[in-house]
Amino acid sequence: MSQSVSCNSCAYYEDHVANSTKVAEHAGLCRFNPPVTQPEPNARGLWPVVTASDWCGHFSETRN
């Protein structure tokens, strides 16, 4: 996969903090889809964590 269409180049990739207020090395959050629910009823949803070199079919250079 070309580096130009990987998550770190996508408009929906957020690279500064991954769900825990800790900086995740080479990882970030995918903001395209909604947060994923957790098994416990009172747990909050979490954004999907992806690596900078991941890719998917939702890649976009700009937010639509």
Phi and psi restraints in degrees (value plus and minus 20) as a CYANA .aco file:
   2 SER   PHI     -87.3   -47.3
   2 SER   PSI     119.5   159.5
   3 GLN   PHI     -79.4   -39.4
   3 GLN   PSI     -48.3    -8.3
   4 SER   PHI     -90.0   -50.0
   4 SER   PSI     -37.5     2.5
   5 VAL   PHI    -134.2   -94.2
   5 VAL   PSI       2.9    42.9
   6 SER   PHI    -107.5   -67.5
   6 SER   PSI     148.5   188.5
   7 CYS   PHI     -74.2   -34.2
   7 CYS   PSI     -59.6   -19.6
   8 ASN   PHI     -85.7   -45.7
   8 ASN   PSI     -32.6     7.4
   9 SER   PHI    -122.1   -82.1
   9 SER   PSI     -21.1    18.9
  10 CYS   PHI    -106.1   -66.1
  10 CYS   PSI     124.3   164.3
  11 ALA   PHI     -85.4   -45.4
  11 ALA   PSI     -40.6    -0.6
  12 TYR   PHI    -117.1   -77.1
  12 TYR   PSI     -13.4    26.6
  13 TYR   PHI    -113.3   -73.3
  13 TYR   PSI     110.0   150.0
  14 GLU   PHI    -138.3   -98.3
  14 GLU   PSI      94.5   134.5
  15 ASP   PHI    -119.7   -79.7
  15 ASP   PSI     -18.4    21.6
  16 HIS   PHI    -107.2   -67.2
  16 HIS   PSI     -57.4   -17.4
  17 VAL   PHI    -163.1  -123.1
  17 VAL   PSI     117.7   157.7
  18 ALA   PHI    -132.9   -92.9
  18 ALA   PSI      65.5   105.5
  19 ASN   PHI      43.7    83.7
  19 ASN   PSI     -29.4    10.6
  20 SER   PHI    -152.6  -112.6
  20 SER   PSI      -5.4    34.6
  21 THR   PHI      45.5    85.5
  21 THR   PSI     -14.8    25.2
  22 LYS   PHI    -121.4   -81.4
  22 LYS   PSI     120.9   160.9
  23 VAL   PHI     -92.7   -52.7
  23 VAL   PSI     106.8   146.8
  24 ALA   PHI    -118.8   -78.8
  24 ALA   PSI     100.0   140.0
  25 GLU   PHI     -84.8   -44.8
  25 GLU   PSI     106.5   146.5
  26 HIS   PHI      39.0    79.0
  26 HIS   PSI       6.6    46.6
  27 ALA   PHI    -160.5  -120.5
  27 ALA   PSI     142.4   182.4
  28 GLY   PHI    -183.2  -143.2
  28 GLY   PSI    -186.1  -146.1
  29 LEU   PHI    -129.8   -89.8
  29 LEU   PSI     119.9   159.9
  30 CYS   PHI    -110.7   -70.7
  30 CYS   PSI      97.4   137.4
  31 ARG   PHI    -119.4   -79.4
  31 ARG   PSI      -7.3    32.7
  32 PHE   PHI     -93.9   -53.9
  32 PHE   PSI     -70.5   -30.5
  33 ASN   PHI    -114.5   -74.5
  33 ASN   PSI     140.1   180.1
  34 PRO   PHI     -89.7   -49.7
  34 PRO   PSI     145.2   185.2
  35 PRO   PHI     -77.1   -37.1
  35 PRO   PSI     128.9   168.9
  36 VAL   PHI    -107.8   -67.8
  36 VAL   PSI     113.0   153.0
  37 THR   PHI     -90.6   -50.6
  37 THR   PSI     136.9   176.9
  38 GLN   PHI    -128.7   -88.7
  38 GLN   PSI     140.4   180.4
  39 PRO   PHI     -84.1   -44.1
  39 PRO   PSI     -53.1   -13.1
  40 GLU   PHI    -100.5   -60.5
  40 GLU   PSI     118.4   158.4
  41 PRO   PHI     -81.1   -41.1
  41 PRO   PSI     -50.0   -10.0
  42 ASN   PHI    -115.5   -75.5
  42 ASN   PSI     -19.4    20.6
  43 ALA   PHI     -97.8   -57.8
  43 ALA   PSI     126.3   166.3
  44 ARG   PHI    -104.0   -64.0
  44 ARG   PSI     137.9   177.9
  45 GLY   PHI     -92.8   -52.8
  45 GLY   PSI     134.0   174.0
  46 LEU   PHI    -143.0  -103.0
  46 LEU   PSI     120.6   160.6
  47 TRP   PHI     -89.6   -49.6
  47 TRP   PSI     124.3   164.3
  48 PRO   PHI     -81.0   -41.0
  48 PRO   PSI     112.0   152.0
  49 VAL   PHI    -112.6   -72.6
  49 VAL   PSI     110.2   150.2
  50 VAL   PHI    -149.8  -109.8
  50 VAL   PSI     140.1   180.1
  51 THR   PHI    -109.8   -69.8
  51 THR   PSI     138.8   178.8
  52 ALA   PHI     -79.7   -39.7
  52 ALA   PSI     -48.8    -8.8
  53 SER   PHI    -113.7   -73.7
  53 SER   PSI     -19.4    20.6
  54 ASP   PHI     -87.1   -47.1
  54 ASP   PSI     149.2   189.2
  55 TRP   PHI    -174.6  -134.6
  55 TRP   PSI     142.2   182.2
  56 CYS   PHI    -174.5  -134.5
  56 CYS   PSI    -199.8  -159.8
  57 GLY   PHI     -98.8   -58.8
  57 GLY   PSI     -22.1    17.9
  58 HIS   PHI    -115.9   -75.9
  58 HIS   PSI     -15.7    24.3
  59 PHE   PHI     -71.1   -31.1
  59 PHE   PSI     115.5   155.5
  60 SER   PHI    -171.2  -131.2
  60 SER   PSI     115.1   155.1
  61 GLU   PHI     -96.1   -56.1
  61 GLU   PSI     -41.1    -1.1
  62 THR   PHI    -151.8  -111.8
  62 THR   PSI     133.7   173.7
  63 ARG   PHI     -96.8   -56.8
  63 ARG   PSI     109.0   149.0
